[in-house]
Amino acid sequence: MRVEAAYAGEASAAQELGFEFDLIDFEALVDAGNPLAATRKVKEQAAPTTAIYRGWMLKPETYSRLHDALSKRNLHLINSPAEYKHCHHLPESYSIIKSYTPATVALKLDSDFSFDEVMRHLSAFGDKPLVLKDYVKSRKHEWHEACFIPSASDRAQVERIVNRFIELQGDDINEGLVFREFVEFQPLANHSKSKMPLTKEFRLFFLDGKLLECCEYWDEGDYDESRPPENTFADVARQIQSRFLLWTSPNGLTGSG
């Protein structure tokens, strides 16, 4: 096993700072569903030790299996499975961040799913534009194909975008669909590859309700001296049932969790 290229810089930084880390076999964990095989290279600790998983996103059930496998080696992930799901799935914490984020409707993809039900829920938006994602991720780089819905009342548009989104997400889809009111934020640039419109957004990292870092979301465009109202989001972060929280916010009072 070796460090994924996308995380090589972080692995080097961790070593330079004196942190110890072990590698997890991601394919064994996710594709084979074998958490014991995935953690076979992880050293067992003599005393209970707090650990952080840094890698590709995991579905809650997979995170739970990893959590349990590491616990057998006396390594305890910083967030419990319940805390992970609460923070990872937008509908779990929406009631807490509702006043600071665009209006949102979530629907599970189960046997009762139908476009009649979708349109009934979307009626609350009138003909406003929407952004579509699952409980975790969007297809923002397929902006016009599988993300942006110009009018919530246009059933043909809704069906086209939703069907394409489901097709592209495939087995990676997270539990259900989330429709969020599209809100105009301060424009930044167009993405150099996908051409999706970029806005001034920031990532705020919290640990135990305290802000660790605020950084620019995109590598492109001119952010000048803009910064979001950090104290406002800190108040909300303390209510989230998770020790670690990443909050994505534009340069204003309306954010997205």
Beta strands, then each sheet from edge to edge (+ up, - down):
strand 1: 49-51
strand 2: 75-77
strand 3: 104-108
strand 4: 130-134
strand 5: 148-149
strand 6: 176-181
strand 7: 187-190
strand 8: 197-199
strand 9: 201-207
strand 10: 210-216
strand 11: 244-250
sheet 1: 1+ 2+
sheet 2: 3+ 6- 4+ 5-
sheet 3: 7+ 8-
sheet 4: 10+ 9- 11+
end
